């Protein structure tokens, strides 16, 4: 049976081995503490649920316009105008089937075979595969821990070649938990002046920032940045709507029109009644998003402090998203419980087998010295798992 070269070129998730094994152990009755979740542990707010029920009862179950219902596109444009200082017209907005779909469709719209996209390590594991499937090539910039793994203007300039088409930025970052300041973004924007390089700015975690950190959209930095930026966002993280699968993209009209043509043949429209729920999500009268953010902020500080206090672990405090990304490489080359730890995958697999704690290796994110722990879980679970990690490492 023939399988396409395109499909064969996409590897299975390198993190799935740990995830599958964790599920096997749970099914056997083993008490596993899991820090693998890439989604809020809160339920979708009730007012959003009520909106989707109302939409279904009102018969909002048919096809919609391919780029989304006009009311939602206008609401997104209005949100971007008021909250992000981005003056997009609704014709410059497309609603996608989750922000992952936004990334994939963007790459399909802007890349030809051999085009290069600059990625900043650590990066989300889906980015290189979306680029690869569009025929593009990744140019990975290895960032420095002392700069919180953030791209500098000098590093960007060194990575640019005649084939560079785009830079992919993610702030707040998954898996790093860091956030770019306005000055840092300005330095990157200034480095791109005079080029034709586009910026794909993934801002899905924008609502989840901590300790007074100010979120800035890359496109808001300057008129030049606005013209070259494709802004990606969605409802999954801020509104605890991961399973609802709704994201959106805003950018130059030509690119949004190209994405709409592609989407017409890929998915047609996002789920009709979910779009009406998203429309309601913006009317957060009860401050549900802020309530969730406050809890994540407390957990971020607590988990980072505890991790950093463990001998051999270096963990910067996250300023955004819901991940800690500690450096555990001081344990590489050592033997724990009879197993030699050579890399982040060994660390994750051995921790799971010997201490019943599941986390995500950093190698697939482009930073093999690190591991990712999600604090999208209760304080009790955070402490329970960290107690196990500390005891395991002392062994």
C-alpha positions as CSV (number, residue, x, y, z in Angstrom):
1,X,0.0,0.0,0.0
2,X,1.4,3.4,-1.0
3,X,1.9,6.2,1.5
4,X,2.8,9.6,0.3
5,X,6.3,11.0,0.8
6,X,4.6,14.0,2.4
7,X,2.9,12.0,5.0
8,X,6.0,9.8,5.6
9,X,8.1,13.0,6.2
10,X,6.0,14.0,9.2
11,X,7.4,12.1,12.2
12,X,5.2,10.9,15.1
13,X,5.3,13.2,18.1
14,X,8.5,12.6,20.0
15,X,6.6,13.3,23.2
16,X,3.9,10.7,22.5
17,X,6.0,7.8,23.9
18,X,5.9,9.4,27.4
19,X,2.2,10.3,27.0
20,X,1.2,6.8,26.0
21,X,3.3,5.2,28.7
22,X,1.7,7.5,31.3
23,X,-1.8,6.5,30.2
24,X,-0.8,2.8,30.4
25,X,0.4,3.2,33.9
26,X,-2.7,5.1,34.9
27,X,-4.8,2.3,33.4
28,X,-2.9,-0.1,35.6
29,X,-3.9,1.9,38.7
30,X,-0.6,3.7,39.2
31,X,-0.9,7.2,40.7
32,X,0.6,9.4,38.0
33,X,1.1,13.1,38.5
34,X,1.0,14.7,35.0
35,X,2.5,18.0,34.0
36,X,2.0,17.4,30.3
37,X,-1.2,19.3,29.7
38,X,-1.2,22.0,27.1
39,X,-4.6,23.2,28.0
40,X,-6.2,25.0,31.0
41,X,-7.6,22.7,33.7
42,X,-10.6,25.0,34.1
43,X,-13.9,24.3,32.4
44,X,-15.2,26.6,29.7
45,X,-17.2,29.4,31.3
46,X,-20.9,28.9,31.6
47,X,-21.9,32.0,29.6
48,X,-20.0,30.6,26.6
49,X,-21.7,27.2,27.0
50,X,-25.1,28.9,27.2
51,X,-24.3,30.8,24.0
52,X,-23.6,27.6,22.0
53,X,-26.8,26.0,23.3
54,X,-28.7,29.0,22.2
55,X,-27.1,29.0,18.8
56,X,-28.0,25.3,18.2
57,X,-31.6,25.9,19.4
58,X,-31.8,28.9,17.0
59,X,-30.8,26.7,14.1
60,X,-27.3,28.1,13.6
61,X,-26.1,24.7,12.3
62,X,-25.6,25.2,8.6
63,X,-22.7,26.3,6.5
64,X,-21.4,29.8,7.1
65,X,-19.1,32.1,5.0
66,X,-15.8,30.3,4.6
67,X,-13.7,32.9,6.5
68,X,-16.3,33.0,9.4
69,X,-19.6,34.8,10.1
70,X,-19.4,38.5,9.5
71,X,-20.3,39.3,13.1
72,X,-17.4,37.4,14.5
73,X,-14.9,38.7,12.1
74,X,-16.0,42.3,13.0
75,X,-15.8,41.4,16.7
76,X,-12.3,40.1,16.3
77,X,-11.2,43.2,14.3
78,X,-12.8,45.4,17.1
79,X,-11.0,43.4,19.8
80,X,-7.6,43.8,17.9
81,X,-8.3,47.5,17.5
82,X,-9.2,48.1,21.2
83,X,-6.9,45.7,23.0
84,X,-3.9,45.4,20.6
85,X,-3.8,48.7,18.8
86,X,-4.1,47.0,15.5
87,X,-6.3,48.6,12.9
88,X,-7.5,45.6,10.9
89,X,-10.6,45.7,8.8
90,X,-12.9,42.6,9.1
91,X,-11.9,41.7,5.6
92,X,-8.4,41.2,7.0
93,X,-9.6,38.6,9.4
94,X,-10.2,34.9,8.9
95,X,-11.6,32.4,11.5
96,X,-9.9,29.0,11.5
97,X,-10.4,25.6,13.0
98,X,-8.1,26.3,16.0
99,X,-4.9,28.3,16.0
100,X,-2.9,25.2,14.9
101,X,-5.0,25.3,11.7
102,X,-4.2,29.1,11.5
103,X,-0.4,28.3,11.5
104,X,-0.8,25.5,9.0
105,X,-2.9,27.5,6.6
106,X,-0.7,30.6,6.9
107,X,2.3,28.5,5.8
108,X,0.4,27.0,2.9
109,X,-0.5,30.5,1.8
110,X,3.0,32.1,2.0
111,X,5.5,29.4,1.2
112,X,6.8,27.8,-2.0
113,X,9.2,24.9,-2.2
114,X,12.6,25.8,-0.7
115,X,11.5,29.0,1.0
116,X,13.0,29.5,4.5
117,X,11.3,30.3,7.7
118,X,13.4,31.5,10.7
119,X,12.3,29.7,13.9
120,X,13.4,30.6,17.4
121,X,14.3,27.7,19.7
122,X,12.5,26.8,21.9
123,X,9.6,26.5,19.5
124,X,6.3,24.8,19.5
125,X,6.6,21.3,18.1
126,X,4.0,21.8,15.3
127,X,5.8,24.8,13.7
128,X,8.5,22.8,11.8
129,X,6.0,20.3,10.6
130,X,3.6,23.0,9.3
131,X,6.5,24.6,7.5
132,X,7.7,21.3,6.1
133,X,4.2,20.4,4.8
134,X,4.1,23.7,2.9
135,X,7.4,22.8,1.2
136,X,9.4,25.3,3.3
137,X,12.6,24.8,5.2
138,X,13.3,25.8,8.8
139,X,16.3,27.9,9.9
140,X,16.5,27.4,13.7
141,X,18.1,30.1,15.8
142,X,19.6,28.6,19.0
143,X,18.9,31.2,21.7
144,X,20.8,31.7,25.0
145,X,19.5,30.8,28.5
146,X,21.0,34.0,29.9
147,X,18.7,36.0,27.6
148,X,15.7,33.9,28.6
149,X,15.9,32.1,25.3
150,X,14.7,35.2,23.4
151,X,15.8,36.2,19.9
152,X,18.0,39.2,19.5
153,X,18.3,41.5,16.5
154,X,21.8,40.3,15.9
155,X,20.8,36.7,16.0
156,X,18.0,37.4,13.5
157,X,20.3,39.3,11.1
158,X,22.8,36.4,11.1
159,X,20.0,33.9,10.2
160,X,18.7,35.8,7.2
161,X,19.5,34.5,3.7
162,X,18.2,35.3,0.2
163,X,15.7,32.5,0.7
164,X,14.2,33.9,3.9
165,X,10.5,34.5,3.6
166,X,9.3,34.7,7.2
167,X,10.2,34.9,10.8
168,X,8.0,32.9,13.2
169,X,7.6,34.5,16.7
170,X,5.7,33.2,19.7
171,X,5.1,35.4,22.7
172,X,4.1,34.4,25.4
173,X,6.1,31.4,24.5
174,X,5.3,27.7,24.5
175,X,7.3,25.9,25.9
176,X,9.5,28.6,27.4
177,X,7.0,30.7,29.4
178,X,8.8,33.9,28.5
179,X,7.4,37.1,26.9
180,X,9.1,39.7,24.7
181,X,9.1,43.2,25.9
182,X,8.2,46.1,23.6
183,X,11.8,47.2,23.3
184,X,12.9,43.6,22.4
185,X,10.2,43.5,19.7
186,X,11.2,46.9,18.4
187,X,14.8,45.8,18.0
188,X,13.6,42.8,15.9
189,X,11.2,45.1,13.9
190,X,14.0,47.5,13.2
191,X,16.2,44.7,12.0
192,X,13.6,43.8,9.4
193,X,13.2,47.3,7.9
194,X,14.1,47.3,4.2
195,X,13.5,43.6,3.8
196,X,10.5,41.7,2.4
197,X,10.4,39.2,5.3
198,X,7.0,38.5,6.8
199,X,6.5,37.9,10.5
200,X,4.1,35.3,11.7
201,X,3.2,36.2,15.3
202,X,1.5,33.5,17.3
203,X,-0.2,35.3,20.2
204,X,-2.4,32.5,21.5
205,X,-1.3,33.0,25.1
206,X,-1.6,36.8,25.2
207,X,-4.1,36.9,28.1
208,X,-1.9,34.8,30.3
209,X,0.9,37.1,31.5
210,X,2.1,37.6,35.0
211,X,3.8,40.0,37.5
212,X,2.8,43.1,35.7
213,X,4.2,41.9,32.3
214,X,2.8,44.0,29.5
215,X,1.7,42.0,26.4
216,X,2.6,43.6,23.0
217,X,1.4,42.5,19.6
218,X,4.3,42.5,17.2
219,X,2.3,44.3,14.5
220,X,1.7,47.2,16.9
221,X,5.4,48.1,17.1
222,X,5.4,50.3,14.0
223,X,3.7,50.9,10.7
224,X,6.3,48.8,9.0
225,X,5.8,45.9,11.4
226,X,2.0,46.1,10.8
227,X,2.4,45.8,7.1
228,X,4.6,42.7,7.3
229,X,2.9,40.8,10.1
230,X,0.4,37.9,10.1
231,X,-1.2,37.8,13.6
232,X,-2.5,34.5,14.9
233,X,-4.6,34.1,18.0
234,X,-7.6,32.1,19.2
235,X,-10.0,31.1,22.0
236,X,-8.4,27.9,23.3
237,X,-6.1,29.2,26.1
238,X,-7.7,32.4,27.3
239,X,-11.3,31.1,27.4
240,X,-10.5,27.4,28.2
241,X,-12.0,26.4,24.9
242,X,-9.3,24.0,23.6
243,X,-11.8,21.3,22.4
244,X,-14.0,23.9,20.6
245,X,-11.3,24.4,17.9
246,X,-11.5,28.0,17.0
247,X,-8.6,30.3,16.1
248,X,-8.2,33.3,13.9
249,X,-5.7,35.1,11.7
250,X,-5.4,38.8,10.8
251,X,-3.0,40.3,8.3
252,X,-2.6,41.8,4.8
253,X,-5.8,41.4,2.7
254,X,-4.0,39.4,-0.1
255,X,-2.8,36.8,2.4
256,X,-6.2,36.5,4.2
257,X,-7.9,36.1,0.8
258,X,-5.4,33.4,-0.1
259,X,-6.1,31.6,3.2
260,X,-9.8,31.9,2.6
261,X,-9.4,30.2,-0.9
262,X,-7.4,27.4,0.7
263,X,-9.9,27.0,3.6
264,X,-12.8,26.7,1.2
265,X,-11.3,23.5,0.0
266,X,-9.9,22.3,3.3
267,X,-12.6,22.7,5.9
268,X,-15.2,25.1,4.3
269,X,-16.0,27.0,7.5
270,X,-15.3,26.6,11.2
271,X,-18.2,25.0,13.1
272,X,-21.1,27.3,12.8
273,X,-22.5,27.3,16.3
274,X,-19.0,27.5,17.9
275,X,-18.5,30.8,16.1
276,X,-21.5,32.2,17.9
277,X,-20.1,30.9,21.2
278,X,-16.8,32.7,20.4
279,X,-18.8,35.9,19.7
280,X,-20.2,35.7,23.2
281,X,-16.8,34.9,24.7
282,X,-15.7,38.5,24.1
283,X,-18.5,39.7,26.5
284,X,-16.7,38.5,29.6
285,X,-18.8,40.5,32.1
286,X,-17.9,38.2,35.0
287,X,-14.2,38.5,34.5
288,X,-13.7,34.7,34.0
289,X,-10.5,35.1,32.0
290,X,-8.9,37.2,34.7
291,X,-9.9,34.7,37.4
292,X,-8.1,32.0,35.5
293,X,-5.1,34.2,34.9
294,X,-4.8,35.0,38.6
295,X,-4.7,31.3,39.5
296,X,-2.1,30.6,36.8
297,X,0.0,33.5,38.1
298,X,0.1,32.0,41.6
299,X,1.0,28.6,40.3
300,X,3.7,30.0,38.0
301,X,5.5,31.6,40.9
302,X,5.1,28.6,43.2
303,X,6.2,25.9,40.7
304,X,9.2,28.0,39.4
305,X,10.4,28.7,43.0
306,X,10.2,25.1,44.0
307,X,11.9,23.8,40.9
308,X,14.7,26.4,41.2
309,X,15.3,25.4,44.8
310,X,16.2,21.8,43.7
311,X,19.9,21.2,43.4
312,X,20.9,20.9,39.8
313,X,17.8,22.5,38.3
314,X,17.8,26.0,36.9
315,X,14.3,27.3,36.4
316,X,13.5,30.9,35.4
317,X,10.2,32.3,36.5
318,X,7.7,32.3,33.6
319,X,6.1,35.6,32.6
320,X,3.4,34.1,30.4
321,X,1.6,30.9,29.2
322,X,1.3,28.1,31.7
323,X,4.7,26.3,31.5
324,X,7.9,26.1,33.4
325,X,10.9,25.2,31.3
326,X,13.8,24.3,33.6
327,X,17.3,23.3,32.6
328,X,18.0,19.8,33.9
329,X,21.1,19.1,31.9
330,X,23.3,18.9,35.0
331,X,21.9,15.4,35.5
332,X,22.9,14.2,32.0
333,X,25.7,11.6,32.2
334,X,24.6,10.6,35.6
335,X,22.9,7.4,36.6
336,X,19.5,7.5,38.5
337,X,18.0,4.3,39.6
338,X,20.4,2.3,37.5
339,X,19.6,4.3,34.3
340,X,22.0,6.6,32.6
341,X,20.4,10.0,31.8
342,X,21.7,11.1,28.4
343,X,19.1,13.6,27.3
344,X,15.7,15.2,28.0
345,X,13.9,12.1,26.7
346,X,15.8,9.8,29.0
347,X,15.1,12.2,31.9
348,X,11.3,12.2,31.1
349,X,11.0,8.5,30.6
350,X,13.0,7.5,33.6
351,X,11.2,10.0,35.9
352,X,7.9,8.5,34.7
353,X,8.9,4.9,35.3
354,X,10.7,5.5,38.6
355,X,8.8,8.4,40.3
356,X,5.5,8.3,38.4
357,X,5.7,11.9,37.2
358,X,4.9,12.8,33.6
359,X,6.5,15.8,31.9
360,X,7.5,16.7,28.4
361,X,11.1,16.5,27.1
362,X,12.6,19.6,25.7
363,X,14.3,18.0,22.7
364,X,11.3,18.2,20.4
365,X,11.0,21.9,21.2
366,X,14.6,22.5,20.1
367,X,16.1,22.7,23.6
368,X,17.3,19.3,24.7
369,X,18.8,20.7,28.0
370,X,15.3,21.4,29.2
371,X,12.0,19.8,30.1
372,X,8.5,21.3,30.1
373,X,6.1,21.2,33.0
374,X,2.6,22.6,32.7
375,X,1.1,24.2,35.8
376,X,-2.4,23.8,34.4
377,X,-3.2,21.6,37.4
378,X,-4.0,22.2,41.1
379,X,-1.5,23.5,43.7
380,X,-1.8,20.1,45.5
381,X,-0.8,18.3,42.3
382,X,2.1,20.7,41.7
383,X,3.5,20.0,45.2
384,X,2.8,16.3,45.0
385,X,4.8,15.9,41.8
386,X,7.6,18.2,42.8
387,X,8.0,16.3,46.0
388,X,8.5,13.1,43.9
389,X,10.9,14.8,41.5
390,X,13.1,16.2,44.4
391,X,13.2,12.8,46.1
392,X,14.0,11.0,42.8
393,X,16.9,13.4,41.9
394,X,18.3,13.1,45.4
395,X,18.5,9.3,44.9
